């Protein structure tokens, strides 16, 4: 991505236990974004939240369940993000549980690649 360019952030809200086939959904999305050659993807785990089901999910040391809100953020140019979304849309639409997908414009102030390992 070039500095001072416009980008889109694709933000997908799911649960940490949501699955796609045998994989965790958030892992499936990140690896698919990598295969697609997108600029970057990150997963953020929430400590408290609720969604359309209105069930509050929280992280407390006495709880056995690790079901927590998760946000997958993927960034790239508009055409690449929209193309990627069309490729994952069927995966998201067939999920047993709900999700929320947002799209947001962002201005790239600095894009400095690091060394590959």
N, C-alpha and C positions, 0 to 999 in steps of 0.2 A: 504494500500500500504506500502511496506517496503522501508526504507531508502536505498539509493544507488541502487535502482532498476530502470528498464526502464518502462516507461509508454507511452501511446499514448494520444494525445489531439485531440479530434474531434471538429472541429470548423465549425459552420454553420452560414452563413451570410444570413439574411432575413430582412424583413421590420417589423417595430413595429406594423403595422396594418395587417400583413398577418394572415390569419385564417386557422385553421384546424377544420372542421365542425363548431361548435359554439364557439370554444375556440381560444384564441390567439395562434399562432403557437409556439412562444417561450415558453409559459407556458406549452403547450402540450408536448414539447420536454423535458423540465425540469422534469415535473411530471412523464413522461414515463421513464426517466433515473433513477429517484428515485425508481419507481416500479421495474425496472430492477436490482436494488441493486448496481448501480455503485458508485464509490468513491465520485464523486462530479460533480456539474454542476453550472455554473454561466452565467448570462445574462448581456451583456454590451450594453448600448445604446449610439450610436454615436451622435455627434452634427452636423456633416456634412459628406456627402459621396455620392457616386453614384455607380451604378452597371451596369449590362449588358444593362439595358434600357437607360443608359446615362442620366437619369433624376437626377439632383442634389437635394438631400434632406438635409434640414438644420433646425436647431432649432433657431428661432428668435422670440422674444416676440410678434411681430405683426402678426405672422402667426397663423391661426386657426387650421390648420392640425397638427396632432401629428405624421405624417408619418416620421419616422426616421430610419436610419440603425441600425440593432441590430445584435449582435454576440452572439451565444450560444456556450459556451465552456464546453466540457464534458471530464473528465479524468478518465482513469482506465488502466488496463493491455491490451495488444494487443488483446488477444482472446475475452475479454469481450466487448471492444469497437467495434471490427469488427462484433461481434454477434449483438450488439445493433444497429449498423448502418444498418445491413440487415433487422432488424425489423422495422426501421423507413423509409427505402428507399422508399417503396411504398407510404407512406404519403407524402414525399417530391416530388416524381415524379408526383403525381396527383395535386400538387398545381397549382393554376391559374397563379401565378406570379413566377418569377425565384428565384433561390437561388444558393449559392455556398457552397460546402462542402470540407473542407480540413482536412488532417490528418498529424499530426506532432509528431515526437518522442520527448520525454522529459526525463530528468534524475531527479529522485526524490531525492532531497537533504535532505528534512525533511518532515515527515508525522506524525504530532502529533495530534491525535484525541482529541477533546474537550469533555466536559460532555454533555450528552444528556439532553434536556429539556423536 
